[in-house]
Amino acid sequence: MKKIILVVILLAVGIGLGIYFQKQPQAQKIETQVQQDANQANADVKAGEQKVEAAAADVKAGVQKAGEVATNVVGDVKAAAQKVDQAATNAVGEIKQKIN
């Protein structure tokens, strides 16, 4: 009876060790996969940051262009206003000459 109990205990220990060592490589594979996924996520985040920075640079350039266009429009409006003022002054001068 003692031999049977000893054999059963040895078998149980052997099965337990077998299951433990069988799961070890699987845990290492999972850890390796998690590390690879983390590295890929890090690379994706860096690529995303670069795209955001490029978009911000484009927006900044667009704002500068809009400012230049606005400045040009203001200059054109001022020039047109001066022409209208000159035309009005000339018209008033001609009317005065015709009246006198």
Biopython code that builds the backbone (N, CA, C, O; Angstrom):
import numpy as np
from Bio.PDB.StructureBuilder import StructureBuilder

atoms = [
    (1, "MET", "N", (0.813, -1.174, 0.000)),
    (1, "MET", "CA", (0.000, 0.000, 0.000)),
    (1, "MET", "C", (0.868, 1.253, 0.000)),
    (1, "MET", "O", (0.559, 2.211, -0.708)),
    (2, "LYS", "N", (1.940, 1.265, 0.776)),
    (2, "LYS", "CA", (2.832, 2.408, 0.834)),
    (2, "LYS", "C", (3.477, 2.640, -0.528)),
    (2, "LYS", "O", (3.696, 3.784, -0.927)),
    (3, "LYS", "N", (3.783, 1.557, -1.242)),
    (3, "LYS", "CA", (4.404, 1.695, -2.565)),
    (3, "LYS", "C", (3.429, 2.332, -3.546)),
    (3, "LYS", "O", (3.826, 3.141, -4.385)),
    (4, "ILE", "N", (2.162, 1.970, -3.443)),
    (4, "ILE", "CA", (1.171, 2.526, -4.364)),
    (4, "ILE", "C", (0.994, 4.026, -4.093)),
    (4, "ILE", "O", (0.901, 4.821, -5.028)),
    (5, "ILE", "N", (0.948, 4.403, -2.829)),
    (5, "ILE", "CA", (0.799, 5.821, -2.473)),
    (5, "ILE", "C", (2.031, 6.595, -2.948)),
    (5, "ILE", "O", (1.903, 7.706, -3.464)),
    (6, "LEU", "N", (3.219, 6.017, -2.778)),
    (6, "LEU", "CA", (4.456, 6.658, -3.226)),
    (6, "LEU", "C", (4.449, 6.819, -4.744)),
    (6, "LEU", "O", (4.851, 7.864, -5.256)),
    (7, "VAL", "N", (4.003, 5.810, -5.455)),
    (7, "VAL", "CA", (3.938, 5.879, -6.918)),
    (7, "VAL", "C", (2.929, 6.944, -7.341)),
    (7, "VAL", "O", (3.202, 7.699, -8.274)),
    (8, "VAL", "N", (1.783, 7.024, -6.688)),
    (8, "VAL", "CA", (0.764, 8.016, -7.026)),
    (8, "VAL", "C", (1.300, 9.425, -6.773)),
    (8, "VAL", "O", (1.075, 10.328, -7.579)),
    (9, "ILE", "N", (2.006, 9.616, -5.659)),
    (9, "ILE", "CA", (2.590, 10.921, -5.349)),
    (9, "ILE", "C", (3.635, 11.301, -6.384)),
    (9, "ILE", "O", (3.660, 12.439, -6.851)),
    (10, "LEU", "N", (4.493, 10.363, -6.744)),
    (10, "LEU", "CA", (5.510, 10.631, -7.762)),
    (10, "LEU", "C", (4.868, 10.964, -9.106)),
    (10, "LEU", "O", (5.318, 11.870, -9.807)),
    (11, "LEU", "N", (3.814, 10.228, -9.462)),
    (11, "LEU", "CA", (3.112, 10.524, -10.715)),
    (11, "LEU", "C", (2.483, 11.930, -10.669)),
    (11, "LEU", "O", (2.552, 12.673, -11.648)),
    (12, "ALA", "N", (1.880, 12.282, -9.546)),
    (12, "ALA", "CA", (1.261, 13.600, -9.414)),
    (12, "ALA", "C", (2.313, 14.711, -9.531)),
    (12, "ALA", "O", (2.090, 15.716, -10.205)),
    (13, "VAL", "N", (3.460, 14.519, -8.869)),
    (13, "VAL", "CA", (4.546, 15.502, -8.969)),
    (13, "VAL", "C", (5.052, 15.576, -10.401)),
    (13, "VAL", "O", (5.287, 16.670, -10.915)),
    (14, "GLY", "N", (5.220, 14.451, -11.043)),
    (14, "GLY", "CA", (5.686, 14.421, -12.444)),
    (14, "GLY", "C", (4.712, 15.123, -13.370)),
    (14, "GLY", "O", (5.125, 15.885, -14.244)),
    (15, "ILE", "N", (3.420, 14.873, -13.189)),
    (15, "ILE", "CA", (2.405, 15.526, -14.028)),
    (15, "ILE", "C", (2.401, 17.026, -13.765)),
    (15, "ILE", "O", (2.303, 17.821, -14.700)),
    (16, "GLY", "N", (2.508, 17.416, -12.495)),
    (16, "GLY", "CA", (2.542, 18.834, -12.154)),
    (16, "GLY", "C", (3.735, 19.539, -12.776)),
    (16, "GLY", "O", (3.598, 20.630, -13.329)),
    (17, "LEU", "N", (4.906, 18.919, -12.687)),
    (17, "LEU", "CA", (6.109, 19.501, -13.307)),
    (17, "LEU", "C", (5.968, 19.563, -14.826)),
    (17, "LEU", "O", (6.377, 20.537, -15.458)),
    (18, "GLY", "N", (5.394, 18.529, -15.395)),
    (18, "GLY", "CA", (5.197, 18.513, -16.853)),
    (18, "GLY", "C", (4.292, 19.640, -17.309)),
    (18, "GLY", "O", (4.582, 20.307, -18.303)),
    (19, "ILE", "N", (3.196, 19.861, -16.592)),
    (19, "ILE", "CA", (2.284, 20.952, -16.937)),
    (19, "ILE", "C", (2.975, 22.300, -16.757)),
    (19, "ILE", "O", (2.825, 23.192, -17.592)),
    (20, "TYR", "N", (3.728, 22.450, -15.675)),
    (20, "TYR", "CA", (4.427, 23.706, -15.412)),
    (20, "TYR", "C", (5.410, 24.029, -16.537)),
    (20, "TYR", "O", (5.415, 25.141, -17.065)),
    (21, "PHE", "N", (6.248, 23.040, -16.901)),
    (21, "PHE", "CA", (7.248, 23.295, -17.939)),
    (21, "PHE", "C", (6.622, 23.425, -19.314)),
    (21, "PHE", "O", (7.193, 24.069, -20.194)),
    (22, "GLN", "N", (5.478, 22.834, -19.510)),
    (22, "GLN", "CA", (4.787, 22.975, -20.790)),
    (22, "GLN", "C", (4.251, 24.399, -20.946)),
    (22, "GLN", "O", (4.229, 24.917, -22.063)),
    (23, "LYS", "N", (3.825, 25.035, -19.883)),
    (23, "LYS", "CA", (3.272, 26.386, -19.943)),
    (23, "LYS", "C", (4.357, 27.458, -20.014)),
    (23, "LYS", "O", (4.076, 28.569, -20.465)),
    (24, "GLN", "N", (5.567, 27.171, -19.591)),
    (24, "GLN", "CA", (6.637, 28.168, -19.593)),
    (24, "GLN", "C", (6.919, 28.724, -20.988)),
    (24, "GLN", "O", (6.935, 29.946, -21.138)),
    (25, "PRO", "N", (7.141, 27.908, -22.011)),
    (25, "PRO", "CA", (7.414, 28.482, -23.337)),
    (25, "PRO", "C", (6.234, 29.311, -23.858)),
    (25, "PRO", "O", (6.431, 30.301, -24.564)),
    (26, "GLN", "N", (5.026, 28.908, -23.512)),
    (26, "GLN", "CA", (3.856, 29.645, -23.948)),
    (26, "GLN", "C", (3.847, 31.038, -23.316)),
    (26, "GLN", "O", (3.508, 32.013, -23.985)),
    (27, "ALA", "N", (4.208, 31.140, -22.062)),
    (27, "ALA", "CA", (4.281, 32.436, -21.397)),
    (27, "ALA", "C", (5.359, 33.306, -22.034)),
    (27, "ALA", "O", (5.177, 34.516, -22.176)),
    (28, "GLN", "N", (6.478, 32.699, -22.418)),
    (28, "GLN", "CA", (7.537, 33.465, -23.070)),
    (28, "GLN", "C", (7.077, 33.962, -24.437)),
    (28, "GLN", "O", (7.404, 35.079, -24.836)),
    (29, "LYS", "N", (6.320, 33.133, -25.153)),
    (29, "LYS", "CA", (5.803, 33.562, -26.454)),
    (29, "LYS", "C", (4.852, 34.737, -26.285)),
    (29, "LYS", "O", (4.887, 35.685, -27.069)),
    (30, "ILE", "N", (4.008, 34.679, -25.271)),
    (30, "ILE", "CA", (3.074, 35.774, -25.020)),
    (30, "ILE", "C", (3.838, 37.040, -24.661)),
    (30, "ILE", "O", (3.506, 38.124, -25.139)),
    (31, "GLU", "N", (4.865, 36.905, -23.817)),
    (31, "GLU", "CA", (5.663, 38.070, -23.421)),
    (31, "GLU", "C", (6.362, 38.674, -24.639)),
    (31, "GLU", "O", (6.401, 39.895, -24.791)),
    (32, "THR", "N", (6.909, 37.828, -25.502)),
    (32, "THR", "CA", (7.574, 38.311, -26.710)),
    (32, "THR", "C", (6.585, 39.026, -27.620)),
    (32, "THR", "O", (6.901, 40.074, -28.184)),
    (33, "GLN", "N", (5.384, 38.462, -27.764)),
    (33, "GLN", "CA", (4.360, 39.079, -28.617)),
    (33, "GLN", "C", (3.916, 40.427, -28.051)),
    (33, "GLN", "O", (3.722, 41.386, -28.798)),
    (34, "VAL", "N", (3.756, 40.495, -26.735)),
    (34, "VAL", "CA", (3.373, 41.754, -26.093)),
    (34, "VAL", "C", (4.456, 42.807, -26.321)),
    (34, "VAL", "O", (4.144, 43.964, -26.601)),
    (35, "GLN", "N", (5.708, 42.419, -26.206)),
    (35, "GLN", "CA", (6.812, 43.359, -26.426)),
    (35, "GLN", "C", (6.828, 43.847, -27.872)),
    (35, "GLN", "O", (7.038, 45.033, -28.127)),
    (36, "GLN", "N", (6.605, 42.935, -28.820)),
    (36, "GLN", "CA", (6.564, 43.332, -30.229)),
    (36, "GLN", "C", (5.399, 44.278, -30.494)),
    (36, "GLN", "O", (5.542, 45.261, -31.221)),
    (37, "ASP", "N", (4.249, 43.979, -29.903)),
    (37, "ASP", "CA", (3.089, 44.848, -30.076)),
    (37, "ASP", "C", (3.347, 46.236, -29.484)),
    (37, "ASP", "O", (2.951, 47.247, -30.063)),
    (38, "ALA", "N", (4.010, 46.275, -28.333)),
    (38, "ALA", "CA", (4.336, 47.559, -27.704)),
    (38, "ALA", "C", (5.301, 48.357, -28.581)),
    (38, "ALA", "O", (5.150, 49.570, -28.727)),
    (39, "ASN", "N", (6.277, 47.688, -29.154)),
    (39, "ASN", "CA", (7.225, 48.375, -30.035)),
    (39, "ASN", "C", (6.516, 48.919, -31.271)),
    (39, "ASN", "O", (6.791, 50.036, -31.710)),
    (40, "GLN", "N", (5.596, 48.122, -31.833)),
    (40, "GLN", "CA", (4.854, 48.562, -33.009)),
    (40, "GLN", "C", (3.962, 49.751, -32.666)),
    (40, "GLN", "O", (3.857, 50.699, -33.444)),
    (41, "ALA", "N", (3.320, 49.698, -31.503)),
    (41, "ALA", "CA", (2.473, 50.815, -31.073)),
    (41, "ALA", "C", (3.310, 52.079, -30.886)),
    (41, "ALA", "O", (2.871, 53.172, -31.242)),
    (42, "ASN", "N", (4.503, 51.932, -30.333)),
    (42, "ASN", "CA", (5.401, 53.076, -30.154)),
    (42, "ASN", "C", (5.778, 53.672, -31.509)),
    (42, "ASN", "O", (5.782, 54.891, -31.679)),
    (43, "ALA", "N", (6.090, 52.812, -32.459)),
    (43, "ALA", "CA", (6.439, 53.298, -33.799)),
    (43, "ALA", "C", (5.242, 53.997, -34.446)),
    (43, "ALA", "O", (5.405, 55.021, -35.109)),
    (44, "ASP", "N", (4.043, 53.449, -34.257)),
    (44, "ASP", "CA", (2.845, 54.071, -34.815)),
    (44, "ASP", "C", (2.588, 55.439, -34.196)),
    (44, "ASP", "O", (2.191, 56.375, -34.889)),
    (45, "VAL", "N", (2.816, 55.553, -32.889)),
    (45, "VAL", "CA", (2.620, 56.831, -32.212)),
    (45, "VAL", "C", (3.621, 57.861, -32.739)),
    (45, "VAL", "O", (3.258, 59.014, -32.972)),
    (46, "LYS", "N", (4.871, 57.453, -32.927)),
    (46, "LYS", "CA", (5.871, 58.388, -33.446)),
    (46, "LYS", "C", (5.506, 58.837, -34.855)),
    (46, "LYS", "O", (5.653, 60.012, -35.190)),
    (47, "ALA", "N", (5.031, 57.905, -35.684)),
    (47, "ALA", "CA", (4.615, 58.269, -37.039)),
    (47, "ALA", "C", (3.430, 59.229, -36.993)),
    (47, "ALA", "O", (3.356, 60.175, -37.777)),
    (48, "GLY", "N", (2.512, 58.979, -36.074)),
    (48, "GLY", "CA", (1.370, 59.878, -35.915)),
    (48, "GLY", "C", (1.797, 61.267, -35.482)),
    (48, "GLY", "O", (1.258, 62.264, -35.962)),
    (49, "GLU", "N", (2.764, 61.337, -34.574)),
    (49, "GLU", "CA", (3.276, 62.634, -34.126)),
    (49, "GLU", "C", (3.892, 63.400, -35.288)),
    (49, "GLU", "O", (3.704, 64.610, -35.411)),
    (50, "GLN", "N", (4.623, 62.698, -36.131)),
    (50, "GLN", "CA", (5.246, 63.359, -37.278)),
    (50, "GLN", "C", (4.178, 63.887, -38.236)),
    (50, "GLN", "O", (4.323, 64.976, -38.791)),
    (51, "LYS", "N", (3.109, 63.115, -38.428)),
    (51, "LYS", "CA", (2.030, 63.578, -39.306)),
    (51, "LYS", "C", (1.342, 64.802, -38.712)),
    (51, "LYS", "O", (0.991, 65.733, -39.436)),
    (52, "VAL", "N", (1.151, 64.799, -37.409)),
    (52, "VAL", "CA", (0.524, 65.953, -36.758)),
    (52, "VAL", "C", (1.421, 67.177, -36.881)),
    (52, "VAL", "O", (0.936, 68.277, -37.146)),
    (53, "GLU", "N", (2.724, 66.995, -36.692)),
    (53, "GLU", "CA", (3.652, 68.121, -36.823)),
    (53, "GLU", "C", (3.646, 68.667, -38.248)),
    (53, "GLU", "O", (3.691, 69.880, -38.453)),
    (54, "ALA", "N", (3.590, 67.764, -39.236)),
    (54, "ALA", "CA", (3.552, 68.203, -40.630)),
    (54, "ALA", "C", (2.255, 68.963, -40.910)),
    (54, "ALA", "O", (2.264, 69.981, -41.602)),
    (55, "ALA", "N", (1.144, 68.465, -40.373)),
    (55, "ALA", "CA", (-0.133, 69.159, -40.565)),
    (55, "ALA", "C", (-0.105, 70.529, -39.900)),
    (55, "ALA", "O", (-0.628, 71.497, -40.453)),
    (56, "ALA", "N", (0.499, 70.621, -38.719)),
    (56, "ALA", "CA", (0.603, 71.908, -38.026)),
    (56, "ALA", "C", (1.449, 72.885, -38.837)),
    (56, "ALA", "O", (1.133, 74.073, -38.912)),
    (57, "ALA", "N", (2.516, 72.386, -39.439)),
    (57, "ALA", "CA", (3.351, 73.250, -40.280)),
    (57, "ALA", "C", (2.557, 73.744, -41.487)),
    (57, "ALA", "O", (2.674, 74.905, -41.879)),
    (58, "ASP", "N", (1.746, 72.855, -42.079)),
    (58, "ASP", "CA", (0.910, 73.260, -43.212)),
    (58, "ASP", "C", (-0.102, 74.327, -42.793)),
    (58, "ASP", "O", (-0.345, 75.288, -43.522)),
    (59, "VAL", "N", (-0.681, 74.143, -41.620)),
    (59, "VAL", "CA", (-1.650, 75.127, -41.121)),
    (59, "VAL", "C", (-0.958, 76.468, -40.902)),
    (59, "VAL", "O", (-1.491, 77.518, -41.261)),
    (60, "LYS", "N", (0.224, 76.424, -40.317)),
    (60, "LYS", "CA", (0.965, 77.671, -40.069)),
    (60, "LYS", "C", (1.279, 78.374, -41.384)),
    (60, "LYS", "O", (1.140, 79.593, -41.488)),
    (61, "ALA", "N", (1.703, 77.603, -42.392)),
    (61, "ALA", "CA", (1.992, 78.188, -43.697)),
    (61, "ALA", "C", (0.721, 78.779, -44.303)),
    (61, "ALA", "O", (0.756, 79.846, -44.915)),
    (62, "GLY", "N", (-0.398, 78.081, -44.129)),
    (62, "GLY", "CA", (-1.672, 78.592, -44.641)),
    (62, "GLY", "C", (-2.077, 79.881, -43.968)),
    (62, "GLY", "O", (-2.593, 80.787, -44.621)),
    (63, "VAL", "N", (-1.849, 79.975, -42.673)),
    (63, "VAL", "CA", (-2.172, 81.203, -41.938)),
    (63, "VAL", "C", (-1.302, 82.352, -42.443)),
    (63, "VAL", "O", (-1.781, 83.472, -42.618)),
    (64, "GLN", "N", (-0.025, 82.065, -42.674)),
    (64, "GLN", "CA", (0.862, 83.114, -43.186)),
    (64, "GLN", "C", (0.403, 83.580, -44.571)),
    (64, "GLN", "O", (0.397, 84.776, -44.861)),
    (65, "LYS", "N", (0.019, 82.621, -45.424)),
    (65, "LYS", "CA", (-0.460, 82.990, -46.759)),
    (65, "LYS", "C", (-1.738, 83.812, -46.661)),
    (65, "LYS", "O", (-1.913, 84.788, -47.391)),
    (66, "ALA", "N", (-2.632, 83.415, -45.755)),
    (66, "ALA", "CA", (-3.875, 84.169, -45.574)),
    (66, "ALA", "C", (-3.567, 85.589, -45.123)),
    (66, "ALA", "O", (-4.220, 86.535, -45.563)),
    (67, "GLY", "N", (-2.577, 85.745, -44.246)),
    (67, "GLY", "CA", (-2.173, 87.080, -43.807)),
    (67, "GLY", "C", (-1.625, 87.900, -44.959)),
    (67, "GLY", "O", (-1.911, 89.092, -45.069)),
    (68, "GLU", "N", (-0.841, 87.267, -45.816)),
    (68, "GLU", "CA", (-0.290, 87.971, -46.978)),
    (68, "GLU", "C", (-1.405, 88.392, -47.928)),
    (68, "GLU", "O", (-1.400, 89.506, -48.451)),
    (69, "VAL", "N", (-2.369, 87.482, -48.147)),
    (69, "VAL", "CA", (-3.493, 87.813, -49.027)),
    (69, "VAL", "C", (-4.291, 88.977, -48.444)),
    (69, "VAL", "O", (-4.685, 89.896, -49.161)),
    (70, "ALA", "N", (-4.522, 88.924, -47.137)),
    (70, "ALA", "CA", (-5.260, 90.017, -46.496)),
    (70, "ALA", "C", (-4.507, 91.337, -46.642)),
    (70, "ALA", "O", (-5.116, 92.376, -46.897)),
    (71, "THR", "N", (-3.200, 91.297, -46.484)),
    (71, "THR", "CA", (-2.390, 92.509, -46.639)),
    (71, "THR", "C", (-2.499, 93.024, -48.070)),
    (71, "THR", "O", (-2.641, 94.226, -48.293)),
    (72, "ASN", "N", (-2.432, 92.115, -49.038)),
    (72, "ASN", "CA", (-2.552, 92.523, -50.441)),
    (72, "ASN", "C", (-3.932, 93.110, -50.727)),
    (72, "ASN", "O", (-4.050, 94.090, -51.463)),
    (73, "VAL", "N", (-4.972, 92.517, -50.152)),
    (73, "VAL", "CA", (-6.327, 93.034, -50.360)),
    (73, "VAL", "C", (-6.451, 94.428, -49.772)),
    (73, "VAL", "O", (-7.042, 95.313, -50.391)),
    (74, "VAL", "N", (-5.901, 94.630, -48.584)),
    (74, "VAL", "CA", (-5.946, 95.959, -47.965)),
    (74, "VAL", "C", (-5.228, 96.968, -48.853)),
    (74, "VAL", "O", (-5.711, 98.084, -49.048)),
    (75, "GLY", "N", (-4.081, 96.580, -49.389)),
    (75, "GLY", "CA", (-3.342, 97.482, -50.280)),
    (75, "GLY", "C", (-4.148, 97.804, -51.527)),
    (75, "GLY", "O", (-4.176, 98.950, -51.974)),
    (76, "ASP", "N", (-4.809, 96.787, -52.094)),
    (76, "ASP", "CA", (-5.630, 97.023, -53.290)),
    (76, "ASP", "C", (-6.806, 97.943, -52.978)),
    (76, "ASP", "O", (-7.145, 98.819, -53.774)),
    (77, "VAL", "N", (-7.426, 97.740, -51.816)),
    (77, "VAL", "CA", (-8.555, 98.593, -51.428)),
    (77, "VAL", "C", (-8.092, 100.030, -51.235)),
    (77, "VAL", "O", (-8.780, 100.962, -51.651)),
    (78, "LYS", "N", (-6.942, 100.218, -50.615)),
    (78, "LYS", "CA", (-6.416, 101.574, -50.408)),
    (78, "LYS", "C", (-6.130, 102.238, -51.761)),
    (78, "LYS", "O", (-6.451, 103.409, -51.967)),
    (79, "ALA", "N", (-5.526, 101.477, -52.675)),
    (79, "ALA", "CA", (-5.217, 102.038, -53.992)),
    (79, "ALA", "C", (-6.502, 102.411, -54.732)),
    (79, "ALA", "O", (-6.576, 103.464, -55.366)),
    (80, "ALA", "N", (-7.506, 101.547, -54.650)),
    (80, "ALA", "CA", (-8.783, 101.840, -55.305)),
    (80, "ALA", "C", (-9.443, 103.060, -54.673)),
    (80, "ALA", "O", (-10.029, 103.886, -55.373)),
    (81, "ALA", "N", (-9.349, 103.173, -53.357)),
    (81, "ALA", "CA", (-9.935, 104.335, -52.680)),
    (81, "ALA", "C", (-9.237, 105.621, -53.119)),
    (81, "ALA", "O", (-9.887, 106.651, -53.296)),
    (82, "GLN", "N", (-7.933, 105.565, -53.291)),
    (82, "GLN", "CA", (-7.200, 106.747, -53.746)),
    (82, "GLN", "C", (-7.632, 107.131, -55.169)),
    (82, "GLN", "O", (-7.774, 108.310, -55.492)),
    (83, "LYS", "N", (-7.836, 106.109, -56.009)),
    (83, "LYS", "CA", (-8.281, 106.397, -57.381)),
    (83, "LYS", "C", (-9.669, 107.019, -57.375)),
    (83, "LYS", "O", (-9.944, 107.957, -58.124)),
    (84, "VAL", "N", (-10.541, 106.489, -56.523)),
    (84, "VAL", "CA", (-11.889, 107.058, -56.433)),
    (84, "VAL", "C", (-11.803, 108.492, -55.923)),
    (84, "VAL", "O", (-12.508, 109.367, -56.424)),
    (85, "ASP", "N", (-10.951, 108.744, -54.936)),
    (85, "ASP", "CA", (-10.784, 110.087, -54.389)),
    (85, "ASP", "C", (-10.255, 111.036, -55.455)),
    (85, "ASP", "O", (-10.715, 112.172, -55.570)),
    (86, "GLN", "N", (-9.280, 110.562, -56.238)),
    (86, "GLN", "CA", (-8.730, 111.395, -57.312)),
    (86, "GLN", "C", (-9.794, 111.691, -58.375)),
    (86, "GLN", "O", (-9.903, 112.811, -58.876)),
    (87, "ALA", "N", (-10.573, 110.658, -58.704)),
    (87, "ALA", "CA", (-11.616, 110.862, -59.707)),
    (87, "ALA", "C", (-12.652, 111.854, -59.204)),
    (87, "ALA", "O", (-13.122, 112.712, -59.951)),
    (88, "ALA", "N", (-13.004, 111.728, -57.920)),
    (88, "ALA", "CA", (-13.977, 112.664, -57.354)),
    (88, "ALA", "C", (-13.403, 114.070, -57.337)),
    (88, "ALA", "O", (-14.105, 115.029, -57.658)),
    (89, "THR", "N", (-12.141, 114.203, -56.967)),
    (89, "THR", "CA", (-11.502, 115.521, -56.939)),
    (89, "THR", "C", (-11.463, 116.113, -58.343)),
    (89, "THR", "O", (-11.739, 117.300, -58.518)),
    (90, "ASN", "N", (-11.132, 115.317, -59.330)),
    (90, "ASN", "CA", (-11.096, 115.794, -60.718)),
    (90, "ASN", "C", (-12.490, 116.199, -61.186)),
    (90, "ASN", "O", (-12.662, 117.208, -61.871)),
    (91, "ALA", "N", (-13.484, 115.393, -60.803)),
    (91, "ALA", "CA", (-14.850, 115.712, -61.212)),
    (91, "ALA", "C", (-15.297, 117.026, -60.585)),
    (91, "ALA", "O", (-15.921, 117.855, -61.248)),
    (92, "VAL", "N", (-14.978, 117.216, -59.308)),
    (92, "VAL", "CA", (-15.338, 118.469, -58.627)),
    (92, "VAL", "C", (-14.626, 119.637, -59.285)),
    (92, "VAL", "O", (-15.213, 120.702, -59.477)),
    (93, "GLY", "N", (-13.357, 119.437, -59.631)),
    (93, "GLY", "CA", (-12.599, 120.517, -60.293)),
    (93, "GLY", "C", (-13.208, 120.869, -61.637)),
    (93, "GLY", "O", (-13.306, 122.047, -61.981)),
    (94, "GLU", "N", (-13.616, 119.873, -62.397)),
    (94, "GLU", "CA", (-14.216, 120.136, -63.712)),
    (94, "GLU", "C", (-15.558, 120.836, -63.568)),
    (94, "GLU", "O", (-15.888, 121.724, -64.354)),
    (95, "ILE", "N", (-16.339, 120.430, -62.553)),
    (95, "ILE", "CA", (-17.646, 121.068, -62.338)),
    (95, "ILE", "C", (-17.442, 122.529, -61.951)),
    (95, "ILE", "O", (-18.171, 123.403, -62.419)),
    (96, "LYS", "N", (-16.447, 122.799, -61.092)),
    (96, "LYS", "CA", (-16.169, 124.173, -60.699)),
    (96, "LYS", "C", (-15.772, 125.019, -61.902)),
    (96, "LYS", "O", (-16.187, 126.172, -62.013)),
    (97, "GLN", "N", (-14.974, 124.457, -62.799)),
    (97, "GLN", "CA", (-14.533, 125.197, -63.972)),
    (97, "GLN", "C", (-15.737, 125.503, -64.892)),
    (97, "GLN", "O", (-15.826, 126.591, -65.460)),
    (98, "LYS", "N", (-16.629, 124.562, -65.027)),
    (98, "LYS", "CA", (-17.786, 124.756, -65.891)),
    (98, "LYS", "C", (-18.757, 125.769, -65.284)),
    (98, "LYS", "O", (-19.425, 126.510, -66.005)),
    (99, "ILE", "N", (-18.826, 125.790, -63.957)),
    (99, "ILE", "CA", (-19.718, 126.732, -63.297)),
    (99, "ILE", "C", (-19.167, 128.133, -63.427)),
    (99, "ILE", "O", (-19.941, 129.072, -63.617)),
    (100, "ASN", "N", (-17.881, 128.312, -63.334)),
    (100, "ASN", "CA", (-17.262, 129.655, -63.386)),
    (100, "ASN", "C", (-17.191, 130.077, -64.800)),
    (100, "ASN", "O", (-16.709, 131.171, -65.094)),
]
sb = StructureBuilder()
sb.init_structure("model")
sb.init_model(0)
sb.init_chain("A")
sb.init_seg("    ")
for serial, (resi, resn, name, xyz) in enumerate(atoms, 1):
    if name == "N":
        sb.init_residue(resn, " ", resi, " ")
    sb.init_atom(name, np.array(xyz, "f"), 0.0, 1.0, " ", f" {name:<3s}", serial, name[0])
structure = sb.get_structure()
